[in-house]
Amino acid sequence: MTRPTIAITMGDPAGIGPEIILKALARPDVHAMCRPLVIGDAGRLRQAGCVVGAEIPVEALTDAGAANFETAAVQCVDVGLVPEDLPFGQVSATAGEAAYRYIEKAVQIVQAGQAQGICTAPLSKEALHAAGHKFPGHTELLAHLTGTPEVSMMLVSPKLRVIHVTTHIGLLDAIAKIEPGLVERVIARGHDVLVKAGISNPKIGVCAINPHAGEGGLFGHGEEAEKIAPAVEACQARGWDVRGPLPADTLFFLAGRGDYDMVVAMYHDQGHGPIKVLGLESGVNITVGLPVIRTSVDHGTAFDIAGRGIADERSLVEALRQAVDLAPKLAAA
């Protein structure tokens, strides 16, 4: 099998994305597992190389088909939107527009068969909005660009997999949005990706909304029985090993020790908290349900340290590893 080409989007150019990309591409193990193709600004990557002390040449490309993965140079499809004097660590519409265009170009490259997956460095939602692109984040943006009506966010760490029913909305809005059909579709997307990853009969635990799963109606207003239980029963009727709704605190403990292959979280912080406690450097964000493979770091732009050369690249390396594992397998040329 040959190494898949993974399109790495630079994220917000004022954040730590350029730095962690240069650090990751300085590692021989990354090149051993994939052919990395950066979608970004070559000039910004060169600046980042100076910041992190990585003496790696950057080759600016106008077309992904011209990439030469046999050279030592970083191969970068140069979108060319970042001015040389753009400061690190500051929100700007210029950076938000660039981040949007990187994703747009990466989707085009994968759809054209020039890469087998996308791995994204972090963008700033504030900068994205300042540029006029009103998306809550990468997940929704990618769904728009690929014409996908509904996708799910899955977070993966070495000890835990979590898929989310709702993500970037307020807690009251999340509870209102949760309904049996949505919960069932999210469980199905998670089940499908685990089966494709080689887990033939994954054991899936589904979180409740309320403490103690409502304690038989003592807490909440019957959300577990109304919104979650019918979806669990529907999935069980398919012959799947799905259990719940279960108290989230207990379920995450059991999943962390290996009793479950995946947890279904009802809202953003319910799922993100446990993953981030296990370590940002090991967490990976996977968008499930897209027609293209997409993984991402599980951290933000870190404007407070951008441009200082101290950002940790390990989450990006793990995200690349996950993208390689999920990418279509190619026969050796």
Secondary structure, DSSP 8 states (H G I E B T S, - for coil): ----EEEEE---TTTTHHHHHHHHHT-HHHHHH-EEEEEE-HHHHHHHHHHHT----EEEESSGGG--TTSSSEEEEE-----TT--TT---HHHHHHHHHHHHHHHHHHHTTS-SEEEE----HHHHHHTT---SSHHHHHHHHHT-S--EEEEEETTEEEEES--SS-HHHHHHH--HHHHHHHHHHHHHHHHHTT-SS-EEEEE-SSGGGGGGGTSSSSHIIIIIHHHHHHHHHTT-EEEEEE-HHHHHHHHHTTS-SEEEESSHHHHHHHHHHT-GGG-EEEEES-SS-EEEESS---TTTTTSS----HHHHHHHHHHHHHS------
